[in-house]
Amino acid sequence: MDFVSTHPALRRQGKQADRLAEIYQQLGRLWEFLALQCNHKAGWRKTREGHHVCRACGTVRGTTEGWILLSHNGTKKIGCKLSPNSKKTFRNKREATIVKDTIEFHGAKVHVDVHNSYRSRLFRDSTLDIAVSAERIARLEEDGIECSIDSHIASLKLRKHRRGERPPYGAFIWELPNRRLQKFPLMLEYDNRGELVQVSILRQVRSEDQPGQKARRS
Ligand SMILES: [Zn+2]
């Protein structure tokens, strides 16, 4: 990096200078990835500005890191389990947010949203506002099905609500007539104490999803 940054061609404008500047950017990124593997054992050096900087990799202590390095083998772990941490009601969602992050993992999407309580307008352009309660919500999306879990409800959404469409009806199972229930491919599993253990929905397999056909195609 020193060789590139002190190259005489950089003092003039031109193709070679642009190229060297580009190489320097790439080296910088590479250095950032290498620094992720540093355990900063070489100790910290104090800069003139008062920052503590790793003697080996140059990482500034106490700054948030822009990259995450994951091991190829074994369980990948990013962050730790966070929960709401304040009784205060914040002015808006941004101030109340603790973490809001998404990862796409081998085709499945996982989203985690943890926030404290905040005030939110009931409708757009309205002056009425409500306090949204503090919550930790985790959501998984796969094949158009969304599984969402918060502290009150674990739900499976099979189909997204389309704009302009009537919102779906909602009811407890015992409130529904048999003729309706018979159309739902729903199974409830319970243990010998009568406690609910699992809710399963039988999916209708679309012909394009059948593994046999896929194998033939490829
Ligand atoms: Zn270091």
Boltz pocket constraint, residues with backbone or C-beta under 6 A from the ligand:
constraints:
  - pocket:
      binder: B
      contacts: [[A, 35], [A, 38], [A, 39], [A, 40], [A, 41], [A, 54], [A, 55], [A, 56], [A, 57], [A, 58], [A, 59]]
      max_distance: 6.0
